[in-house]
Amino acid sequence: MLVKILFLLGAMIGCTVIANLIMKVGAADAPAPALLGIFSWRTLAGFTIFGVAGLLYAAVLRFLPLNVAQSYAAAQFISVILASRLVLGEPIALERWIGISLILVGIVVVAMTQAGR
């Protein structure tokens, strides 16, 4: 069951990262006439991938308490920030690295307390 939970969490986080990156790139695109001139196709693709992430998260909730699942899902914040640096070349200031580290410490604390149950 642990492998299934890790797979679902990883897939959910991966989808969130991809959706954020696609939406960021799509924000610079011209809106598509086929989408009522409101969104670009990349923005729509990002929304769709966020929907897949939501479905994966719903599956995670079948196996974990909400407070634990949400704590693990916080890894998406770290992943999106790292991806913005690696893929988009966005700078990350020292203060943000400190915040990222605190999020990681929180996830580790939750994981350690969950393992003891």
N, C-alpha and C positions, 0 to 999 in steps of 0.2 A: 504494500500500500504506500510506503514511503516513496518508492520510485514513481508511482503514479502521481502523487502529490507534487513531487519535485518537477516532474514533466509538465504538469498543468501550470504550476507557478512559472516555470521557465518559459513556456509557450505564451502565457499571458503577458509576462514582462517583455518578451521579444516582440509581441504584437504591439504593445504600448510604445516601445521604442521606435519601431518602424512607422507606426501611425503618426507619432510626433514629428519624425524627420520628414515624412512625406507632406504633412500639413505645413511645416515650416517652409519647405521648398515651394509648395503650392500657393503659399500666401503671396508670393511674388508673381504668380501666373495671372494672366488675364482671365476673367470669368468666361466660362464656356456658354455659348448661346443655347446649347442643348440642355443646360442645367439652369434654365431661366435667367441666365446672365448673373447669377448670384455667386456660384462657386466655380472653381476650376476643377478639372477632372481629378487632380491630385488631392485637392481638399476633400472631395467626395470619397476618394479611395482611403484617405486617412480616417474619415468618419466610419467607413465600412470596417476597417481593420480594428478601430476602437470597439466596434460592436462585437467582433470576434473575441477580442480581449475580455469583454464583459461576459460573454458566454463561457469562456474558459474560467473566469473568476467564479461564476455561479457554480461550476463543477467543483472548484476548489472548496467552496463552502459546504459541499456535501460531506467533506472529510475533516474539516478543521473548524473550530469555533471562530466566530467572526473576529474577535479581538486578536487572535493569533494569525488568521489569514490576512487581515489588514496590515498587521505588523510586517509580515513577510512581503506583502505587496509593496511596501514602502521601498523595496529594492528597485522598483521601477523609477523612482526619482533619481537614484544614483545612476542607474543605467542610461536614462535619457540625458542627463547632464554629461556623462562620459561620452555618449554617442555624439552629442552636439559638439564636443571638443574634437573627437576623432574624425567624424564625418564632415562636419560643417566648418571646422576650424575655429569655433567660437572660443574666446578666451575665458578662463576660469580664474578668478582672483583668489588669493590666499584665504580670505575670509570665507569664500564659498567652499574651498577645500575643507576648511574646519567644519562647516555645516554638514558637508557630505560625510565626513568622518563620524560626526555625532549620530547621523542617521544609521550608519553602519554599526556603530556601537549599540544602538537601540535594537537593531535587528538581531544582533548576536545575543544580547541579554534575553530577548524573547525566546530565541532558539534554545538557549541554555535552560531556561525555566520550563519550556515545553518538553524538553528531553527528559526532565526529571519527573514528569507526570506519568 
